[in-house]
């Protein structure tokens, strides 16, 4: 995803801002990491606190 942001030209600042928000959401909530036992970072942190 980060390469998508790097290669894309944005015509307005709000388009860039939305792309960054979308990437952060993906990174924290949807991306699965083997090191985190197959969970997303948010799922792993939530599980750690329960």
Secondary structure, DSSP 4 states (H G I P E B T S, - for coil): -HHHHHHPPPSSHHHHHHHHHHHHHIIIII--BGGGTTB-HHHHHHHHH-
